[in-house]
Amino acid sequence: MTDPDTARRFETLVLPHMNSAFNVARWLTHNDQDAQDVVQEAYLRAFRFFGGFRGEDARAWLLSIVRNTFYTWHQQNRGHAADTTEFEEDTHSLETSTANCAESPEAMLIRNQSQQRVHKALRCLRLEYREVIVLRELEELSYKEIADIVGIPMGTVMSRLGRGRQQLAALLAPTDQEA
Amino acid sequence: MDHEQAFELLPGYIDQELSLSESLEFERHLAGCEQCQQTYEQQRSVSTQLRQAGLRVEAPAELVKRIKGALPGRRSLWERLADRFGGGASGRSRGWAPVGAMAFSVIALTWSAGLYLSAPSDETRLTHELVDDHVRSLQFNHLSDVISTDRHTVKPWFDGKLDFAPPVVDLAQQGYPLVGGRLDYLNGRAVAVMVYRYKLHPINLYVWPGNDAGAPPPRIYEQQGYHLAHWSAAAMNYWAITDAGEAELNGFIANLLAHPAS
C-alpha cells in the first residue's frame, strides 16, 4: 500500500510545505498547540489520500486538506474554541471586538507597535475574510488556487479580499484611538 | 465600465489578477473616480502592511520532527542517523558532504558498538516496541480493526481472538471517547489494544494478563515525543501511549482507574 516510491514522492512534494500548512493553521486556530494538532492530522490525511493526488500543485492540495481538517476540528470544538468571537460586519464595533480577540503574549513581545497593530487587526478579522487574506497576502497564492482551496468562485475570492482589506483598513486607520 | 463594476474589480487590479483589457478599462475609470482612488490606496496600503508585518509563522521544529517520524520507515540508515545526531536540523537528510559522511560512519560504528555492548533491558526494548507499534498504528490507517464507540461492541469483538477478556471502559463523558479496538502482537504475545481519543490525539491502551509493573498511579515518561505510562491492576498489565500531553495522559489514566470495567 505504501511502496517506497510513494513515500519518497510524498517526502519530496508534500513535506516541504509544512511551514505554509502551519502558518495557515496557526492563523485559523489562533493557537499554537491547536495548529500543531491540525497540521499533524492534516498530514496523516494527506498521506492517506496521496494516491488521489494528480501532481499539479502540492501546496494548494495540502492547504485544502489543512483547511478541511481545521473546519472539522472547529465544529467539534465549537464553544471551547477561541474563535467563536468573530468580528462584526460593522467595523465601528471595534472596541468591543478587540477586547474579545486579545493578543497572545508571545506576539506582544516580539513585535514593534505598528506590526502589533497589524497582527491584532488580522487576528480580529472574521474567519471567512481572514482565511482568504492569509492565503493571498501571507502565502501569496493566486485567485485560482484560493478558489480551489476554499471551494468558492474566483469572483467571491476577489470580493472577500476586497471586504477583508476594507475592514482591516478601518481597524488600522491612523485616527484609531488605541494607536 | 461603470463605477460599480470597477469597484468590484478593484481587488483584482491590486493583485494583478485582471485580464489586460479589464485592467485598461479599470485604469480608465480609476483616473476619473475619487472614491475608487481612495479605496485603491487604502487596500494597497493594507496589503503592503500585511506583507511587511512579519506575520508568517514557521512550523515548530518538534512538529516537523514528529510528522517526519510518523512517515513510513522507508528511510535509509543514514537518514535515521542524521535525525538522531543531526540536532533536529531539518532538510539535512540528503546530500552529505563526504567529510560529514565519514564523521557519521565513525559515529555510527561507535553507536552500534555501544548498542552491542550494552544490550537494552527488557523494559527499554518493550518501550521501543510500543512506540514503534503506536506510530505504525497511525500510519496505515490501521488504528482500529473494530471501529465502535460502544464498549458492548468492542469487548465481544475480542472474544475468541484472545485467551483473556480485556476490560473495556467508555470514557466519552470524560472527554476520552473510545474509538475502537484492535489485536496486536507485542512482547511475544497477542495483546488487546483499546483505542481512545483526546481531541485529535489517539491514545493506544495495550492490555495483557500479568503483574509486571507496580500498582497505579504510574509514572509518565516520554520517548520520541510520545508520553507513556505503565502499570498493573487486577492481574492485567497496562501500557498507555499517546502524543497528547502529560497532563492529558494523566487525566486519561485517572479516569480509567476511576471507572469500573464492563
Contacts between the chains, C-beta under 8 A, distances in Angstrom:
chain1	res1	chain2	res2	distance
A	1	B	140	6.5
A	2	B	72	4.9
A	2	B	74	7.8
A	2	B	139	7.6
A	2	B	140	7.0
A	4	B	74	4.5
A	7	B	71	6.3
A	7	B	72	4.9
A	7	B	74	4.5
A	8	B	74	7.1
A	10	B	71	7.1
A	11	B	71	6.9
A	15	B	67	7.6
A	15	B	68	7.1
A	15	B	71	7.9
A	18	B	59	4.5
A	18	B	63	7.4
A	18	B	64	5.8
A	18	B	67	6.7
A	19	B	56	7.7
A	19	B	58	4.9
A	19	B	59	5.1
A	21	B	59	7.1
A	22	B	57	6.5
A	22	B	58	6.8
A	22	B	59	3.7
A	22	B	60	7.5
A	22	B	63	6.7
A	23	B	56	5.2
A	23	B	57	5.2
A	23	B	58	7.3
A	23	B	59	8.0
A	26	B	57	4.8
A	27	B	55	7.8
A	27	B	57	7.8
A	32	B	60	7.4
A	36	B	60	6.8
A	36	B	63	4.9
A	37	B	199	6.5
A	37	B	200	4.6
A	37	B	201	7.1
A	38	B	200	7.5
A	39	B	59	6.9
A	39	B	63	6.4
A	39	B	67	7.4
A	40	B	63	6.8
A	40	B	66	6.5
A	40	B	67	6.0
A	40	B	70	7.7
A	40	B	200	7.4
A	40	B	243	7.7
A	41	B	200	4.9
A	43	B	67	5.0
A	43	B	70	7.5
A	44	B	70	7.0
A	44	B	138	6.5
A	47	B	71	7.0
A	47	B	139	7.6
A	48	B	141	5.7
A	73	B	199	7.9
A	73	B	200	6.6
A	76	B	199	7.8
A	77	B	199	7.6
A	111	B	53	7.6
A	111	B	54	7.1
A	114	B	49	7.7
A	114	B	53	7.6
A	115	B	53	4.4
A	115	B	54	6.1
A	115	B	55	8.0
A	118	B	49	5.2
A	118	B	50	6.3
A	118	B	53	4.0
A	118	B	55	6.9
A	119	B	53	6.3
A	119	B	55	6.1
A	122	B	50	6.9
A	122	B	55	6.5
A	133	B	50	6.9
A	136	B	15	6.8
A	137	B	47	6.1
A	137	B	50	4.1
A	137	B	51	5.8
A	138	B	50	7.2
A	138	B	51	7.8
A	138	B	55	5.8
A	138	B	56	5.0
A	142	B	17	7.1
A	143	B	12	7.3
A	143	B	15	7.0
A	143	B	17	4.8
A	154	B	17	7.9
A	158	B	8	7.4
A	158	B	9	7.4
A	158	B	11	4.9
A	158	B	12	4.9
A	158	B	15	7.9
A	158	B	17	7.1
A	159	B	8	6.8
A	159	B	11	7.4
A	161	B	11	4.5
A	161	B	15	7.1
A	162	B	8	7.7
A	162	B	10	6.2
A	162	B	11	3.9
A	162	B	43	6.8
A	165	B	11	6.9
A	165	B	42	7.4
A	165	B	43	4.3
A	165	B	46	4.6
A	165	B	47	6.6
A	166	B	39	7.4
A	166	B	42	7.1
A	166	B	43	7.0
A	168	B	46	4.7
A	168	B	50	7.5
A	169	B	42	4.2
A	169	B	43	6.7
A	169	B	45	7.2
A	169	B	46	5.0
A	172	B	46	6.7
A	172	B	49	6.7
